[in-house]
Amino acid sequence: MKITGYNPFVKLDAHVRETSENDKNDKNKINTSSNEASKMDHVVLSPLARDILGAKKILASVPDVREDKVAEIKARIENGTYTVDGKKIAHKMLKESIIDSLV
């Protein structure tokens, strides 16, 4: 299956890195006057950007492999009870192939 499109996390990661660097630089400028401090740029994330950042943090905490499913399938293979429906697999392969050719 081909995945296309633009990845919103690329720009979000760059933005987060840039703002964290700016925060570090801002903390180093302790001796600035209040007028200078009020003129500094401020970044406010939109609700959508905050949601994306939150979703990214949640996804990072989810494991890539579901160990319970893997153990279940391994046990079924060892017991000889694991069966594969060839027609379902062929159907899904053809469906993905058609979708990929349209995209």
TACOR-V450372 format. One record per pair of residues at least 24 apart in sequence whose ideal C-beta (glycine too) atoms are under 10 Angstrom apart, sorted by the first residue. I is the first residue (numbers start at 1). GAP is how many residues later the second one is. If there is no record, write none. Layout:
# TACOR-V450372
I | GAP
I | GAP
This chain:
# TACOR-V450372
1 | 91
1 | 92
1 | 94
1 | 95
1 | 96
1 | 98
1 | 99
1 | 102
2 | 94
2 | 95
2 | 97
2 | 98
2 | 99
2 | 101
3 | 97
3 | 100
4 | 96
4 | 99
5 | 98
8 | 40
8 | 41
8 | 44
8 | 48
9 | 43
9 | 44
9 | 46
9 | 47
9 | 50
11 | 38
12 | 33
12 | 37
12 | 40
12 | 41
12 | 44
13 | 40
13 | 43
15 | 28
15 | 30
15 | 34
15 | 38
16 | 27
16 | 29
16 | 33
16 | 37
16 | 40
18 | 25
19 | 24
19 | 26
